[in-house]
């Protein structure tokens, strides 16, 4: 299957601190790629460079064969790249439905009836239909995380970047999110997923990439990557 994303030599420095160093990897269309690494490994900075929130110091990002390295966030969103944030950022005084309408209209390019139909489908997919008229700022933790994912889905992404949605959830809630991400992939969306919950990365992903010190330490079959001595030493401390 063709690659939807190609990353060549991405690097990022903040002054004297280098948080990403010559990162290379590809993501196939329809794949779920998991990303792990200790705190400070450069995971969130990498997502920022993929989504347009962070300008790389060097390197190139190709999306469906086109160089998007210089594109700003909203242009990437209109091309079909969406991301979630580890700390949800909803419009708290707007309803869940209206939050999704903003995403569907301004990033997804949908209007009127078409937008409403897509929002209703997204709410159903993420289990949020009964919260449609609830103010986003009043949602409990699990629902806030679902809402963050729903807002990204409302943009009709072809490539979805998920940043640690499983953090702080119970075992059963993590299982629900694994099922949800699989459904999203089955809808035709490619997923790159940062997560600290190892069970999630081993059971829900097609490949696993381990980062350390801003570099790609290993990438491949999840169980093989997590059992590599260098990954155990850096990520698991053994």
C-alpha positions as CSV (number, residue, x, y, z in Angstrom):
1,X,0.0,0.0,0.0
2,X,1.2,3.5,-0.8
3,X,2.7,5.8,1.9
4,X,0.4,8.6,3.0
5,X,3.2,10.2,5.1
6,X,6.9,10.4,4.5
7,X,9.3,12.1,7.0
8,X,12.9,12.8,5.9
9,X,15.5,14.1,8.3
10,X,13.2,16.1,10.6
11,X,15.2,18.1,13.2
12,X,14.2,20.7,15.7
13,X,16.2,22.8,18.1
14,X,15.1,25.3,20.7
15,X,18.3,27.3,21.2
16,X,21.0,24.9,22.3
17,X,18.5,22.1,23.1
18,X,17.8,19.7,20.2
19,X,14.5,17.9,20.7
20,X,14.4,16.1,17.3
21,X,17.4,14.9,15.4
22,X,17.3,13.6,11.9
23,X,14.0,11.7,12.2
24,X,13.1,9.4,9.2
25,X,10.0,7.2,8.9
26,X,7.0,6.4,6.6
27,X,3.4,5.7,7.3
28,X,1.4,3.5,4.9
29,X,-2.2,4.5,4.1
30,X,-4.6,2.6,6.4
31,X,-1.9,1.9,9.0
32,X,-2.0,2.5,12.7
33,X,1.6,3.5,13.8
34,X,2.2,3.7,17.5
35,X,4.9,6.0,18.9
36,X,6.5,5.5,22.3
37,X,9.4,7.0,24.2
38,X,10.3,8.4,27.6
39,X,9.5,12.0,28.6
40,X,11.6,14.4,26.6
41,X,12.0,11.9,23.7
42,X,10.6,14.5,21.2
43,X,7.2,12.8,20.6
44,X,5.0,15.9,21.0
45,X,7.4,18.1,19.1
46,X,7.3,15.5,16.3
47,X,3.5,15.8,16.2
48,X,3.8,19.5,16.1
49,X,6.0,19.4,13.1
50,X,3.6,17.0,11.3
51,X,0.6,19.1,12.1
52,X,2.2,22.5,11.4
53,X,2.2,23.8,15.0
54,X,6.0,23.6,15.1
55,X,8.4,24.7,12.4
56,X,11.2,22.2,11.9
57,X,14.8,23.4,11.9
58,X,15.6,21.0,9.1
59,X,14.0,18.1,7.1
60,X,11.0,17.5,5.0
61,X,7.4,16.3,5.5
62,X,5.6,14.7,2.5
63,X,1.9,14.1,2.5
64,X,0.5,11.9,-0.3
65,X,3.7,12.7,-2.2
66,X,3.5,16.5,-1.8
67,X,6.0,18.6,0.2
68,X,3.9,20.2,3.0
69,X,6.9,21.3,5.2
70,X,6.2,25.0,4.8
71,X,2.4,24.8,5.1
72,X,0.7,26.3,8.1
73,X,-1.7,24.3,10.4
74,X,-5.0,25.3,8.8
75,X,-3.8,24.4,5.3
76,X,-2.7,21.0,6.5
77,X,-6.1,20.5,8.1
78,X,-7.8,21.3,4.9
79,X,-5.6,18.7,3.1
80,X,-6.8,16.0,5.6
81,X,-4.4,16.1,8.6
82,X,-5.9,16.4,12.1
83,X,-4.5,16.0,15.6
84,X,-5.7,15.7,19.1
85,X,-3.9,17.2,22.1
86,X,-3.0,15.5,25.3
87,X,-4.8,18.2,27.3
88,X,-8.2,18.7,25.5
89,X,-8.7,22.2,24.2
90,X,-12.5,22.5,23.5
91,X,-14.5,25.7,23.3
92,X,-15.8,25.3,26.8
93,X,-18.8,27.6,26.5
94,X,-20.0,25.9,23.3
95,X,-21.9,22.7,23.1
96,X,-20.3,19.4,21.9
97,X,-22.3,19.7,18.7
98,X,-21.2,23.2,18.0
99,X,-17.5,22.4,18.7
100,X,-17.8,19.7,16.0
101,X,-19.5,22.1,13.7
102,X,-16.6,24.5,13.9
103,X,-14.2,21.7,12.9
104,X,-16.5,20.3,10.2
105,X,-17.0,23.7,8.6
106,X,-13.7,25.4,8.8
107,X,-11.3,22.4,8.4
108,X,-13.6,19.8,6.8
109,X,-15.1,22.2,4.3
110,X,-18.7,21.0,5.0
111,X,-21.8,23.2,5.0
112,X,-25.4,23.0,6.1
113,X,-27.0,19.6,5.8
114,X,-23.9,17.8,4.8
115,X,-22.1,19.2,7.9
116,X,-24.9,18.1,10.2
117,X,-25.0,14.6,8.8
118,X,-21.2,14.2,9.2
119,X,-21.4,15.6,12.8
120,X,-24.2,13.2,13.7
121,X,-22.2,10.3,12.3
122,X,-19.1,11.4,14.2
123,X,-21.0,11.7,17.5
124,X,-22.4,8.2,17.0
125,X,-18.9,6.7,16.2
126,X,-17.4,8.2,19.3
127,X,-20.4,7.5,21.6
128,X,-21.2,11.2,22.2
129,X,-24.7,11.4,20.7
130,X,-26.3,12.0,24.1
131,X,-23.9,14.7,25.0
132,X,-24.5,16.7,21.8
133,X,-26.2,19.6,23.6
134,X,-23.9,19.6,26.7
135,X,-21.4,22.4,27.1
136,X,-17.9,21.0,26.3
137,X,-16.5,22.6,29.5
138,X,-18.7,20.5,31.7
139,X,-17.8,17.1,30.3
140,X,-16.2,14.4,32.6
141,X,-12.7,13.2,31.8
142,X,-13.5,10.2,29.6
143,X,-16.1,12.1,27.7
144,X,-13.7,15.1,27.2
145,X,-11.2,12.7,25.7
146,X,-13.8,11.3,23.4
147,X,-14.8,14.8,22.5
148,X,-11.2,15.7,21.7
149,X,-11.1,12.8,19.3
150,X,-14.5,13.6,17.8
151,X,-13.5,17.2,17.1
152,X,-10.5,15.9,15.1
153,X,-12.7,13.4,13.3
154,X,-15.2,16.1,12.4
155,X,-12.5,17.6,10.2
156,X,-12.8,14.5,8.0
157,X,-9.1,13.6,8.3
158,X,-7.2,11.1,6.1
159,X,-4.4,11.2,8.6
160,X,-5.2,11.5,12.3
161,X,-2.5,12.2,14.9
162,X,-3.6,11.1,18.4
163,X,-1.6,12.3,21.4
164,X,-2.0,10.2,24.6
165,X,-5.8,9.8,24.9
166,X,-5.4,6.8,27.2
167,X,-3.6,8.7,29.9
168,X,-5.6,8.6,33.2
169,X,-8.2,6.1,32.0
170,X,-9.1,2.8,33.6
171,X,-8.4,-0.5,32.1
172,X,-11.9,-0.9,30.6
173,X,-11.8,2.7,29.3
174,X,-8.5,2.0,27.6
175,X,-10.2,-1.0,25.9
176,X,-13.0,1.2,24.7
177,X,-10.5,3.6,23.1
178,X,-8.6,0.8,21.4
179,X,-11.9,-0.3,19.8
180,X,-12.7,3.2,18.9
181,X,-9.4,3.8,17.1
182,X,-9.8,0.6,15.2
183,X,-13.2,1.7,14.0
184,X,-11.7,5.0,12.9
185,X,-9.1,3.1,10.9
186,X,-11.8,1.0,9.4
187,X,-13.5,4.2,8.2
188,X,-10.5,4.9,6.0
189,X,-8.4,7.1,8.3
190,X,-4.6,6.4,8.8
191,X,-3.5,6.9,12.5
192,X,-0.3,7.8,14.2
193,X,-0.7,7.4,17.9
194,X,1.5,8.6,20.8
195,X,0.9,6.6,24.0
196,X,2.5,5.7,27.3
197,X,0.1,2.8,27.9
198,X,2.1,-0.1,26.5
199,X,-0.9,-2.5,26.3
200,X,-2.5,0.0,23.9
201,X,0.5,0.1,21.7
202,X,1.0,-3.7,21.6
203,X,-2.7,-4.6,20.8
204,X,-3.9,-1.7,18.7
205,X,-1.0,-0.8,16.3
206,X,0.3,-2.4,13.1
207,X,3.9,-1.0,13.8
208,X,5.6,0.6,16.7
209,X,8.2,3.4,16.6
210,X,10.4,4.0,19.7
211,X,11.9,7.5,20.1
212,X,14.8,8.4,22.4
213,X,16.7,11.6,22.6
214,X,14.9,13.0,19.6
215,X,16.0,10.1,17.4
216,X,14.2,7.0,16.1
217,X,15.5,4.1,18.2
218,X,13.6,1.4,16.4
219,X,10.6,0.8,14.2
220,X,8.8,-2.4,13.3
221,X,6.4,-5.1,14.6
222,X,5.2,-4.0,18.1
223,X,6.2,-7.0,20.1
224,X,9.6,-7.2,18.5
225,X,10.3,-3.5,19.1
226,X,9.3,-3.5,22.8
227,X,11.6,-6.5,23.4
228,X,14.7,-5.0,21.9
229,X,17.4,-4.5,24.6
230,X,18.0,-0.8,23.7
231,X,14.2,-0.1,23.9
232,X,13.9,-1.9,27.3
233,X,16.9,0.1,28.6
234,X,15.7,3.5,27.4
235,X,12.0,3.2,27.7
236,X,11.4,0.6,30.4
237,X,14.6,1.2,32.5
238,X,15.8,-2.4,32.4
